[in-house]
């Protein structure tokens, strides 16, 4: 039997989602440690994907196999009591055994939130950048260059990729929320390790006129791999949603 849940978390104090060897300070590590209390006879947990160190999630999708039938509502309630304040689960329900949290996903939605001006420690999901030199129109246009199917070999930290680093970006746009506060929205069929942060990092270089648009286009079209060194801070990035057909 397979259960599905949405997981939300503040990633500030975690070493990313994926469990690492000898390190329980990951989202997956905490989820499995608490699930072990509820299912001592065993379970198998999978997620829709990974988030980097310090990245947050509003709706990360997970599934886990169990050996006996349970009341999802009661398990959800008990699980949330065991989890720390910066991790929560919701909408726990049964799904067919054929459902795969990662491969059944149609699209993923990431949002990069940032503010121009002084840093605010009470806004842990928002990045902060200087006002001086920032161009909304330059950033908006730079982000639009990512739309469509591209080889993102220079926008991720993977050594190899089964899809040849190709991804299809359905939406990449900038929205002004209030004065000096913005959201960059990324929607695609999938994203690789650090990809969104690298896309954002390069676009910000263009927004501050430190790089020309041709610099971004060259990274996007170059047949030779030359991974960018520009990576936006993790605190501004949130996995907003995982979309299933």
C-alpha positions as CSV (number, residue, x, y, z in Angstrom):
1,X,0.0,0.0,0.0
2,X,1.2,3.4,-0.9
3,X,0.5,6.7,0.9
4,X,1.0,10.2,-0.6
5,X,1.6,13.5,1.3
6,X,2.5,17.1,0.6
7,X,5.4,18.3,2.7
8,X,6.2,21.9,3.4
9,X,9.3,23.1,5.1
10,X,11.6,25.9,5.9
11,X,14.9,24.7,4.5
12,X,17.1,27.3,6.3
13,X,18.7,24.9,8.8
14,X,18.8,21.7,6.7
15,X,21.4,20.3,4.3
16,X,18.8,19.9,1.5
17,X,16.1,17.4,1.1
18,X,17.9,14.2,0.2
19,X,19.3,12.1,3.0
20,X,23.1,12.0,3.1
21,X,25.4,9.4,4.6
22,X,25.9,9.9,8.4
23,X,23.8,13.1,8.3
24,X,20.2,13.3,9.7
25,X,20.1,17.0,9.3
26,X,18.1,16.7,6.0
27,X,14.4,16.9,5.4
28,X,14.3,13.3,4.3
29,X,16.3,12.3,7.3
30,X,13.8,13.9,9.7
31,X,10.8,12.5,7.8
32,X,12.2,9.0,8.0
33,X,13.3,9.3,11.6
34,X,9.8,10.3,12.6
35,X,8.1,7.8,10.3
36,X,10.1,5.0,11.9
37,X,8.2,5.7,15.2
38,X,4.8,5.3,13.4
39,X,5.9,2.4,11.2
40,X,8.5,0.3,13.1
41,X,7.9,-2.6,10.8
42,X,9.3,-0.6,7.9
43,X,8.4,1.7,5.0
44,X,10.0,3.0,1.8
45,X,9.9,6.8,1.1
46,X,10.4,8.6,-2.2
47,X,10.0,12.2,-3.2
48,X,9.2,14.2,-6.3
49,X,12.7,15.6,-6.3
50,X,15.5,17.1,-4.3
51,X,15.9,20.7,-3.0
52,X,19.3,22.2,-2.3
53,X,20.7,23.2,1.0
54,X,18.7,26.1,2.4
55,X,15.9,25.9,-0.2
56,X,12.3,25.8,1.0
57,X,9.2,24.0,-0.1
58,X,5.5,24.9,0.0
59,X,4.4,21.7,-1.7
60,X,7.0,18.9,-2.0
61,X,5.4,15.6,-2.9
62,X,6.4,12.3,-1.2
63,X,5.1,8.8,-1.2
64,X,5.9,5.8,1.0
65,X,5.1,2.2,1.0
66,X,3.7,0.5,4.1
67,X,2.9,-3.0,5.1
68,X,-0.5,-2.7,6.7
69,X,-3.6,-0.5,6.3
70,X,-3.9,2.7,8.4
71,X,-6.2,5.7,8.8
72,X,-4.4,8.4,6.9
73,X,-6.0,11.2,8.9
74,X,-4.8,9.8,12.2
75,X,-1.3,9.1,10.8
76,X,-1.1,12.7,9.5
77,X,-2.1,14.1,12.9
78,X,0.4,11.9,14.8
79,X,3.2,12.6,12.3
80,X,2.8,16.4,12.5
81,X,3.1,16.1,16.3
82,X,6.5,14.3,15.9
83,X,7.9,16.7,13.3
84,X,9.7,19.9,14.2
85,X,8.0,23.3,13.7
86,X,9.7,24.0,10.4
87,X,8.4,20.8,8.7
88,X,4.7,19.9,8.2
89,X,2.8,17.2,6.2
90,X,-0.7,17.5,4.8
91,X,-3.3,15.8,2.5
92,X,-2.1,12.3,3.4
93,X,-4.0,9.8,1.3
94,X,-3.7,6.5,-0.5
95,X,-2.5,6.3,-4.2
96,X,-2.2,3.4,-6.6
97,X,1.1,1.4,-6.2
98,X,1.9,2.4,-9.8
99,X,2.0,6.1,-8.8
100,X,5.6,7.5,-8.7
101,X,6.1,10.9,-6.9
102,X,8.9,11.8,-9.3
103,X,8.1,10.2,-12.6
104,X,4.3,10.8,-12.5
105,X,5.0,14.6,-12.1
106,X,4.0,16.7,-15.2
107,X,5.6,20.0,-14.1
108,X,7.3,21.7,-11.2
109,X,6.9,25.2,-10.0
110,X,9.6,27.2,-8.3
111,X,9.4,30.8,-7.0
112,X,12.4,32.9,-6.3
113,X,11.5,35.8,-3.9
114,X,13.7,38.8,-3.3
115,X,13.6,42.3,-2.0
116,X,15.8,45.3,-2.8
117,X,17.3,47.0,0.3
118,X,18.4,46.0,3.7
119,X,18.3,42.4,4.8
120,X,15.5,41.3,7.1
121,X,16.3,38.3,9.4
122,X,12.5,37.8,10.0
123,X,12.0,37.0,6.3
124,X,13.9,33.7,5.9
125,X,12.4,32.8,2.5
126,X,13.3,36.1,0.9
127,X,16.7,37.0,-0.6
128,X,18.0,40.6,-0.5
129,X,19.9,42.6,-3.1
130,X,20.9,46.2,-3.4
131,X,18.6,48.8,-5.0
132,X,21.4,50.6,-6.8
133,X,21.9,49.5,-10.4
134,X,18.9,47.1,-10.5
135,X,16.9,47.0,-13.7
136,X,13.5,45.4,-13.6
137,X,13.2,45.3,-17.4
138,X,16.6,43.8,-17.9
139,X,15.9,41.0,-15.4
140,X,12.5,40.4,-16.9
141,X,13.9,40.1,-20.4
142,X,16.8,38.0,-19.3
143,X,14.5,35.5,-17.7
144,X,12.4,35.3,-20.8
145,X,15.4,34.0,-22.7
146,X,15.1,30.7,-20.8
147,X,11.7,29.9,-22.2
148,X,11.4,26.8,-24.3
149,X,13.5,23.7,-24.7
150,X,17.2,24.2,-24.1
151,X,20.3,22.3,-23.1
152,X,21.0,23.6,-19.5
153,X,24.4,21.8,-19.2
154,X,25.9,25.1,-18.0
155,X,23.1,25.7,-15.4
156,X,23.5,22.8,-13.1
157,X,26.1,21.0,-11.0
158,X,25.4,17.4,-12.1
159,X,28.2,15.5,-13.7
160,X,25.9,13.7,-16.2
161,X,22.2,13.5,-17.0
162,X,20.0,10.9,-18.7
163,X,18.2,13.6,-20.7
164,X,21.4,15.2,-21.9
165,X,20.8,18.2,-19.6
166,X,17.8,19.2,-21.7
167,X,14.7,20.7,-20.0
168,X,11.5,22.4,-21.3
169,X,10.8,25.7,-19.5
170,X,7.1,26.6,-19.8
171,X,7.2,29.8,-17.8
172,X,10.0,32.1,-16.6
173,X,8.7,35.5,-15.6
174,X,9.2,38.4,-13.1
175,X,6.4,39.8,-11.0
176,X,6.4,42.9,-8.8
177,X,4.7,42.1,-5.5
178,X,5.1,45.5,-3.9
179,X,7.6,48.3,-3.9
180,X,11.1,46.8,-4.1
181,X,9.7,43.2,-3.7
182,X,9.6,40.7,-6.5
183,X,9.0,37.1,-7.5
184,X,10.6,35.2,-10.3
185,X,8.5,32.3,-11.3
186,X,9.9,29.1,-13.0
187,X,7.7,26.4,-14.4
188,X,9.2,23.4,-16.3
189,X,9.0,19.7,-16.9
190,X,11.9,19.3,-14.4
191,X,14.9,21.0,-12.9
192,X,18.4,19.8,-12.1
193,X,20.6,20.4,-9.0
194,X,21.1,24.2,-8.6
195,X,19.5,24.9,-12.0
196,X,17.0,27.5,-10.9
197,X,19.5,29.3,-8.7
198,X,22.1,29.4,-11.5
199,X,19.4,30.6,-14.0
200,X,18.5,33.3,-11.5
201,X,22.2,34.1,-10.7
202,X,23.1,34.7,-14.3
203,X,19.9,36.7,-14.9
204,X,20.7,38.9,-11.9
205,X,24.2,39.6,-13.4
206,X,22.3,41.0,-16.5
207,X,19.9,42.9,-14.3
208,X,22.7,44.8,-12.6
209,X,24.5,45.4,-15.9
210,X,27.5,43.4,-14.8
211,X,27.0,41.0,-17.8
212,X,25.5,41.4,-21.3
213,X,22.6,39.3,-22.5
214,X,25.0,37.6,-24.9
215,X,26.7,36.1,-21.8
216,X,23.5,34.4,-20.8
217,X,22.8,33.3,-24.4
218,X,26.3,31.9,-24.8
219,X,25.9,29.7,-21.7
220,X,22.5,28.6,-23.1
221,X,23.8,27.6,-26.6
222,X,27.5,26.7,-26.1
223,X,28.3,23.2,-27.3
224,X,31.1,23.1,-24.8
225,X,30.3,22.7,-21.1
226,X,31.3,25.7,-18.9
227,X,29.1,25.7,-15.8
228,X,28.4,29.2,-14.5
229,X,29.8,30.4,-11.2
230,X,26.9,32.7,-10.6
231,X,24.4,31.1,-8.2
232,X,21.6,33.0,-6.4
233,X,21.4,32.6,-2.6
234,X,19.3,29.6,-1.6
235,X,17.2,31.5,0.9
236,X,15.1,33.1,-1.8
237,X,14.0,29.8,-3.5
238,X,10.9,27.8,-2.8
239,X,9.5,24.7,-4.5
240,X,6.0,26.0,-4.8
241,X,4.2,23.1,-6.4
242,X,4.5,19.7,-8.1
243,X,1.8,19.3,-10.8
244,X,0.3,15.9,-11.7
245,X,-2.0,15.2,-14.6
